[in-house]
Every structure is written in C-alpha cells, then in structure tokens.
Amino acid sequence: MEPELLSMVPRPVCAVLLLFPITEKYETFRTEEEERIKTEGQDVKSSVYFMKQTISNACGTIGLIHAIANNKDKMNFESDSSLKKFLEDSLLMTPEERAKYLETYEAIRVTHESSAHEGQTEAPSLDEKVDLHFIALVNVGGHLYELAFHFRHFRRLVEAVT
C-alpha cells in the first residue's frame, strides 16, 4: 500500500480482515501447512480465541468474531450486547464447540443475514460455492496469528510489530 494511504489507518491496528481468491496454489499450500502443523505443532498462546467454520459462506462474520474476541480489552460493548454474551458464553469452549454454539445463536445469525443483504453486491446463498475467503490477522500477546477458518488449526506467523 501507499504510505500516505497507510497513514490514514488509525493506530494501533488490532486486527486485519483479508479477502482473497482461493486458488489451486493456495489450496496446495493450505494442505501442506495443515500437515506441517499437525506433525510439528506450533507455539500458540492459550489466550487466542479461535472457532471453526461450520456455516457455509460465513467466513466474514467469523473473521469479525475472531478480530473482536481477540481484542475485547480494546472494545466497548453495550451492556445488553448479544456479541458480548456470545463471547462470554463461549470463552471456555473448544473451537468445535464454539462453531456448534454459533450455529444455534439466533442474534448473530439474524445480524449476519441482514448484513449480507446490505450494500451493492448480492450475497451468495449458504450452499453456493464461492472462490473468495476471509482470514483474520490478529495480534495476541505480541504474536501475529492467521485465523483461517477452513484450516483445522490456526497459524502463528511472526512476532507482532508494535
């Protein structure tokens, strides 16, 4: 990006959502990376909030949840916030349990559906195959993590720059 455009981004940056096309090259990389993580493991902070994606075409919503959940200390929630309640309720759950809980969490489903139908672009149906995907990049405890919801695991990338 251009330096003058980057200067308009408020600091500190707590998370970045990235939308990109899924290509054959990316799928090969993703598969190899999953195997490497499964075999070698990785050093991951226990405080990283991660959930699996079980709802089709919801990667943008899950990306927002990851960005917010890993930066709750920087957020000001309204006292009756359904997102705040979801995060509190799911804090001690596994990534799989969080995904199942999200499937049944009506308030977030309704918000997801109404947001998906706003704007100029028609939202894909839940069963439509799309070749675009969101990932969240978050700083947790001084480490940068890629939270890609189709990965079985998330990845620690580098020490975060502060």
Backbone as a ProteinNet text record, in pm:
[ID]
protein_1_A
[PRIMARY]
MEPELLSMVPRPVCAVLLLFPITEKYETFRTEEEERIKTEGQDVKSSVYFMKQTISNACGTIGLIHAIANNKDKMNFESDSSLKKFLEDSLLMTPEERAKYLETYEAIRVTHESSAHEGQTEAPSLDEKVDLHFIALVNVGGHLYELAFHFRHFRRLVEAVT
[TERTIARY]
82.8	0	86.9	25.8	93.6	108.3	226	246.8	141.9	100.1	0.6	-135.1	-167.2	-292.1	-281.2	-166.7	-146	-150.3	-108.1	-109	-250.8	-351.3	-490.6	-551.9	-482.2	-533	-507.5	-613.8	-595.4	-500.9	-425.1	-331.3	-376.7	-352	-286.4	-382.8	-328.1	-407.7	-415.5	-536	-555.6	-578.9	-636.3	-666.8	-687.3	-668.9	-692.5	-773.5	-879.5	-954	-909	-876.4	-826.8	-919.2	-967.3	-1049.3	-963.3	-953.8	-868.9	-929.7	-888.1	-939.8	-870.9	-948.7	-893.3	-850	-720.8	-665.2	-613.1	-579.8	-522.4	-389.6	-309.8	-181.9	-203.6	-304.1	-332.7	-379.6	-465.8	-515.5	-401.5	-305.3	-188.1	-109.6	-85.4	-14.9	-89.6	-220.6	-301.8	-292.8	-303	-296.5	-159.8	-54	81.6	102.1	50.2	65.1	-11.6	-130.7	-206.9	-129	-70.3	8.1	129.8	198	315.5	278	170	126.7	86.1	15.9	-27.3	93.6	196.3	315	407.6	438.5	538.1	479.7	351.4	291.8	337.4	294.8	336.9	316.4	392.8	382.7	268.7	161.8	41.9	1	-28.6	-78.4	-216.6	-239.6	-369.9	-480.2	-443.3	-543	-599.3	-550.9	-603.3	-743.6	-840	-978.2	-992.2	-1028.6	-1042.9	-1165.9	-1239	-1352.3	-1346.2	-1396.6	-1402.4	-1520.7	-1515.9	-1628.1	-1707.1	-1832	-1921.3	-2039.3	-2055.4	-2164.5	-2108.2	-2167.1	-2119	-2127.5	-2028.6	-2024.1	-2038.9	-1988.2	-1993.6	-1854.1	-1754.7	-1617.1	-1597.2	-1672.3	-1661.4	-1710.3	-1824.3	-1878.7	-1784.7	-1733.2	-1642	-1512	-1468.3	-1349.9	-1369.3	-1486.4	-1516.8	-1519.8	-1578.6	-1581.4	-1438.9	-1352.4	-1212.7	-1142.9	-1163.9	-1098.9	-1143.6	-1272.2	-1326.1	-1290.5	-1306.6	-1281.3	-1136.7	-1044.1	-903.5	-860	-955.2	-927.2	-1034.7	-1097.2	-1205.9	-1162.4	-1035.4	-986.6	-985	-996	-997.7	-1138.2	-1237	-1374.6	-1460.4	-1561.3	-1662.4	-1796.5	-1838.6	-1965	-2078.7	-2195.2	-2314.5	-2347.7	-2409.7	-2434.6	-2521.7	-2611.9	-2700.5	-2654.6	-2528	-2474.9	-2483.6	-2546.2	-2554.3	-2417.4	-2333.8	-2198.7	-2116.5	-2127.5	-2057.1	-2100.7	-2231.3	-2282.6	-2230	-2230.2	-2178.2	-2032	-1951.2	-1809.1	-1788.1	-1864.4	-1853.5	-1895.5	-2007.9	-2058.3	-1963	-1893.1	-1810.8	-1663.3	-1626.3	-1485.3	-1413.6	-1475.4	-1410	-1439.6	-1507.6	-1540.3	-1422	-1424.1	-1326	-1365.5	-1275.3	-1312.4	-1432.5	-1443.1	-1556.1	-1685.8	-1679.6	-1798.4	-1844.9	-1751.5	-1788	-1862.2	-1815.3	-1880.9	-2023.7	-2043.1	-2177.8	-2266.7	-2210.3	-2286	-2328.9	-2239.6	-2273.4	-2387.6	-2390.5	-2497.7	-2635.9	-2642.5	-2771.5	-2795.2	-2700.1	-2708.3	-2785.4	-2911.9	-3006.3	-2966.9	-2923.2	-2894.5	-2783.7	-2680	-2571.1	-2616.2	-2695.9	-2746.5	-2827.9	-2916.1	-3000.9	-2915	-2817.4	-2728.5	-2647.5	-2597	-2520.8	-2606	-2727	-2813.8	-2852.5	-2883.9	-2922.7	-2803.3	-2685.2	-2565.6	-2527.6	-2547.1	-2511.1	-2595.9	-2715.1	-2804.8	-2796.5	-2709	-2688.7	-2583.9	-2575.8	-2471.5	-2510.3	-2412.5	-2437.5	-2418.6	-2347.6	-2318.7	-2418	-2472.3	-2565.7	-2489.6	-2539.1	-2473.8	-2500.7	-2400.5	-2423.5	-2514.1	-2584.9	-2666.3	-2573.1	-2626.6	-2543.5	-2479.8	-2546.9	-2493.8	-2416	-2405.3	-2334	-2183.2	-2115	-1969.4	-1907.6	-1822.2	-1755.4	-1604.6	-1533.3	-1388	-1315	-1384.8	-1324.5	-1333.1	-1236.3	-1235.1	-1176.2	-1231.4	-1178.7	-1087	-979.5	-899.5	-881.4	-856.6	-828	-682.5	-615.1	-480.3	-493.1	-453.6	-471.1	-341.5	-321	-207.9	-258.3	-203.8	-238.9	-108.8	-92.4	26.4	157.2	156.2	278.8	311.4	219.6	238.7	127.3	162.9	65.2	13.9	-118.9	-181.6	-269.7	-265.6	-358.2	-469.6	-589.7	-704.5	-784.5	-756.1	-822.9	-917.3	-1042.2	-1146.2	-1160.7	-1103.2	-1105.2	-985.5	-885	-775.1	-828.9	-774.3	-811.1	-740.8	-635.8	-559.3	-534.3	-507.4	-467.1	-315.4	-258.7	-114	-59.7	48.1	124.4	223.6	221.2	305.9	439.4	437.2	560.9	536.8	646.4	632.8	565.5	468.7	396.8	483.7	470.2	539.6	449.9	503	420.9	461.7
-118.6	0	124.5	229.3	358.5	414.1	469.6	524.2	626.9	714.2	815.5	752.4	640.6	570.8	499.7	437.1	370.8	469.8	592.2	692.1	727.3	696.2	724.3	614.8	503.3	393.4	426	426	455.2	353.7	399	314.3	301	194.1	75	-9.3	-87.9	-182.7	-310.5	-350.5	-468	-594.5	-577.9	-692.6	-643.1	-734.1	-705.5	-820.7	-787.9	-890	-882.6	-997.5	-1003.8	-1093.5	-1042.3	-1119.9	-1149.5	-1277.1	-1313.9	-1431.8	-1450.7	-1564.1	-1694	-1799.9	-1931.9	-1991.5	-2017.5	-2072.6	-2213.5	-2282.1	-2415.9	-2408.5	-2306.2	-2287.9	-2266.3	-2186.2	-2162.9	-2291.7	-2367.6	-2492.8	-2590.6	-2596.8	-2682.6	-2636.3	-2505.5	-2450.3	-2480.2	-2458.4	-2479.2	-2623.6	-2718	-2859.9	-2894.6	-2846.1	-2871.8	-2808.2	-2688.6	-2618.9	-2690.5	-2739	-2816.1	-2939	-3009.5	-3129.5	-3093.9	-2985.6	-2944.4	-2911.9	-2838.5	-2802.3	-2927	-3018	-3141.8	-3225	-3228.4	-3308.6	-3241.1	-3113.3	-3042.7	-2965.7	-2933.1	-2847.9	-2704.7	-2616.8	-2477	-2416.2	-2312.5	-2241.3	-2140.9	-2165.8	-2082.7	-2039.7	-1912.5	-1861.6	-1920.6	-1962.4	-2019.5	-1914.3	-1788	-1681.1	-1650.1	-1717.3	-1693.2	-1752.3	-1669.4	-1714.2	-1757.5	-1884.6	-1939.9	-2028.6	-2020.1	-2110.4	-2166.3	-2286.2	-2347.4	-2289.3	-2302.5	-2258.2	-2380.1	-2387.8	-2496	-2442.1	-2311.6	-2248.9	-2201.7	-2247.4	-2209.6	-2058.9	-2005.9	-1864.4	-1767	-1806.2	-1718.1	-1675.3	-1688.3	-1658.8	-1511.8	-1421.2	-1280	-1254.3	-1313.2	-1299.1	-1361.6	-1479.6	-1545.8	-1466.3	-1407	-1321.5	-1203.2	-1141.4	-1030.7	-1078.2	-1195.2	-1250.3	-1272.2	-1330.4	-1351.2	-1218.8	-1119.5	-990	-927.1	-932.2	-871.7	-954.2	-1086.3	-1172.8	-1164.1	-1145.2	-1136.8	-995.2	-903.4	-764.1	-708	-794.1	-749.4	-637.2	-638.8	-535.5	-396.9	-391.5	-263.1	-224	-305.2	-284.9	-227.8	-152.8	-104.3	-162	-267.5	-332.5	-266.1	-261	-220.8	-333	-299	-398.7	-514	-489	-595	-652.1	-636.5	-681.2	-833	-878.6	-1023	-1078.9	-999.5	-1046.3	-1063.6	-968	-979.2	-1105.9	-1133.5	-1253.9	-1379.4	-1380.3	-1495.6	-1521.1	-1416.1	-1432	-1479.2	-1424	-1467.5	-1613.2	-1649.6	-1786.8	-1888.2	-1848.3	-1943.8	-1940.3	-1856.8	-1837.8	-1968.5	-2054.7	-2178.2	-2297.4	-2274.3	-2382.1	-2411.3	-2529.7	-2564.5	-2495.5	-2487.6	-2430	-2499.8	-2630.5	-2704.9	-2670.2	-2659.4	-2623.9	-2481.8	-2391.7	-2254.7	-2253.6	-2334.5	-2342.1	-2392.9	-2496.6	-2551.4	-2448.9	-2378.4	-2276.4	-2165.1	-2123.6	-2019.7	-2064.2	-2191.8	-2244	-2220.7	-2217.3	-2204.3	-2064.8	-1974.8	-1842.8	-1747.7	-1730.9	-1659.1	-1513.7	-1441	-1297.6	-1274.1	-1354.6	-1337.6	-1383	-1489.1	-1535.1	-1425.6	-1363	-1257.2	-1138.9	-1099.8	-989.6	-1025.3	-1148	-1194.2	-1186.1	-1237.1	-1239.1	-1098.6	-1011.4	-875.8	-799	-817.8	-750.9	-803.6	-932.4	-993.4	-938.9	-889.2	-839.3	-688.1	-621.5	-478.2	-454.4	-333.6	-297.8	-326.9	-315.2	-325.2	-465	-550.3	-683.5	-782.6	-867.6	-969.4	-1076.9	-1111.3	-1212.4	-1351.3	-1440.3	-1576.8	-1651.4	-1749.9	-1833.4	-1919	-1975.7	-2054.4	-2174.6	-2231.7	-2351.5	-2322.2	-2195.2	-2158.6	-2170.4	-2230.1	-2241.7	-2108.4	-2054.9	-1928.8	-1952	-1869.4	-1884.3	-1770.2	-1703.7	-1598.4	-1639.2	-1594.7	-1633.6	-1521.3	-1503.8	-1408.9	-1481.6	-1416.6	-1459.5	-1338.3	-1364.7	-1257	-1268.7	-1156.9	-1148.2	-1070.1	-1132.7	-1068.7	-1073.3	-970.2	-962.2	-1007.7	-1119.4	-1168.8	-1189.4	-1113.7	-1128.4	-1104.5	-1014	-982.5	-1076.6	-1165.7	-1257.9	-1236.5	-1244.4	-1229.7	-1367.2	-1383.1	-1510.7	-1494.6	-1594.2	-1603.8	-1697.4	-1645.3	-1726.8	-1750.8	-1863.3	-1901.1	-2014.9	-1994.7	-2077.9	-2211.4	-2225.5	-2354	-2438.6	-2377.8	-2454.3	-2533.2	-2650.6	-2724.4	-2663	-2589.6	-2520.8	-2379.3	-2289.1	-2155.9	-2150.5	-2046.3	-2037.6	-1916.2	-1938	-1825.4	-1786	-1660.1	-1615.7	-1560.5	-1451.8	-1384.4	-1310.5	-1260	-1166	-1042	-989	-871	-746.9	-658.1	-529.8	-434.1	-370.8	-277.6	-135.4
0	0	0	-42.1	-45.8	96.3	130.1	264.5	305.9	213.1	251.4	281.3	216.6	247.7	382	407.4	536.1	651.7	628.7	735.9	780	698.2	734.3	822.1	837	918.4	1065.1	1147.7	1290.5	1355.6	1451.6	1524.4	1668.2	1737.8	1685.8	1602.3	1512.6	1434.9	1517.5	1552.2	1637.1	1555.5	1437.6	1352.1	1209.4	1116.3	975.3	918.2	844.5	770.7	626.5	570.6	433.8	352.6	240	147	25.2	-11.3	-123.8	-199.2	-325.5	-403.4	-362.1	-355.9	-328	-461.5	-473.2	-596.3	-571	-677.6	-664	-588	-618	-549.1	-399.3	-363.5	-222.1	-154.8	-221.2	-162.4	-137.4	-228.9	-209.6	-87.4	-78	37.1	166.9	167	287	334.4	242.2	277.1	335.9	272.8	323	459.9	479	606.4	717.4	687.9	786.9	830.5	734.1	765.7	850	815.4	891.1	1035.4	1054.3	1189.6	1267.2	1200	1265.5	1309.2	1226	1254.2	1354.9	1332	1412.1	1529.3	1522.4	1624	1605.5	1696.2	1692.4	1829.9	1858.3	1985.1	1974.5	2050.1	2041.3	2181.7	2197.2	2325.6	2353.1	2475.8	2511.8	2508.6	2507.5	2508	2369.4	2263.8	2129.1	2120.6	2083	2063.9	1918.2	1897.4	1762.9	1758.6	1648.9	1629	1488.3	1472	1339.4	1263.4	1133.1	1049.6	1004.9	1048	1005.2	925.8	922	847.3	713.7	605	471.9	451.1	382.9	343.4	460.8	577	694.1	738	649.6	690.6	726.7	665.4	701.3	842.3	876.6	1012.2	1114.2	1084.3	1177.3	1188.5	1078.5	1083.7	1177	1169.9	1261.5	1406.1	1429.3	1565.7	1615.4	1531.1	1571.1	1601.7	1517.2	1537.8	1669.4	1697.1	1819.4	1942.1	1934.6	2050.1	2097.3	2005.2	2042.2	2078	2082.3	2118.8	2211.3	2291.7	2380	2472.9	2512.4	2603.6	2539.4	2408.4	2337.6	2293	2327.1	2281.2	2394.1	2356.2	2449.5	2406.1	2473.4	2441.5	2517.8	2457.3	2530.6	2628.1	2739.9	2844.2	2796.4	2702.6	2654.1	2519.1	2486.6	2357.6	2343.1	2235.7	2211.3	2173.6	2108.2	2075.5	2202.9	2295.1	2423.3	2496	2497.3	2562.7	2494.2	2360.8	2286.5	2323.4	2326.1	2357.2	2500.4	2594.2	2733.7	2748.6	2685.7	2695.5	2633.3	2526.6	2452.2	2490.5	2585	2619.3	2652.6	2729.8	2773.3	2682.6	2572.2	2478.6	2386.4	2326.9	2224	2093.3	1996.5	1866.5	1801.8	1819.2	1764.2	1836.5	1970.4	2048.2	2016	1994.5	1956.9	1823.6	1729.1	1598.1	1612.1	1691.3	1712.8	1782.9	1880.1	1952.3	1857.3	1768.4	1671.5	1580.8	1545	1458.9	1519.6	1651.7	1720.2	1778.2	1761	1823.4	1733.1	1762.7	1676.8	1650.2	1751.7	1735.3	1633	1635.5	1538.8	1400.8	1392.2	1262.8	1194.7	1269.8	1214.1	1167.9	1249	1211.4	1087.5	1082.1	965.1	839.2	847	729	684.3	779	739.2	682.7	738.5	686.5	549.3	527.3	398.9	284.9	316.7	212.4	193.1	269.3	251.8	143.8	95.7	0.2	-142.9	-231.2	-373.7	-429.5	-360.5	-411	-354.3	-439.7	-394	-317.5	-199.9	-117.2	-173.6	-166.9	-213.9	-117.1	-168.5	-80.2	4.6	112.3	203.2	135.4	35.8	-28.6	-157	-194.8	-317	-295.9	-393.2	-385.7	-427.2	-341.5	-371.3	-373.2	-449.3	-456.5	-386.5	-295.3	-214	-67.7	11.2	151.7	236.7	356.9	454.6	551.8	590.4	704.3	794.4	921.2	1016.5	1059.5	1062.7	1117.7	1247.2	1358.8	1489.1	1569.1	1648.7	1739.7	1876.2	1924.4	2057.7	2134.1	2240.2	2323.7	2250.7	2153.5	2081.6	1967.6	1933.1	1821.2	1720	1592.9	1486.1	1447.2	1449.6	1414.8	1292.4	1206.6	1093.9	1136.4	1145.2	1182.2	1054.5	992.3	867.5	902.3	879.1	938.1	868.5	750.7	683.1	724.2	789.9	847.2	965.6	986.8	1107.2	1228.7	1200.2	1303.8	1254.8	1346.5	1303.3	1306.7	1249.2	1238	1310.1	1383.6	1437.9	1330	1291.2	1181.3	1229.7	1303.4	1344.5	1474.7	1530.8	1641	1584.7	1653	1604	1619.7	1525.1	1531.7	1608.6	1710.3	1788.5	1763.9
[MASK]
++++++++++++++++++++++++++++++++++++++++++++++++++++++++++++++++++++++++++++++++++++++++++++++++++++++++++++++++++++++++++++++++++++++++++++++++++++++++++++++++++

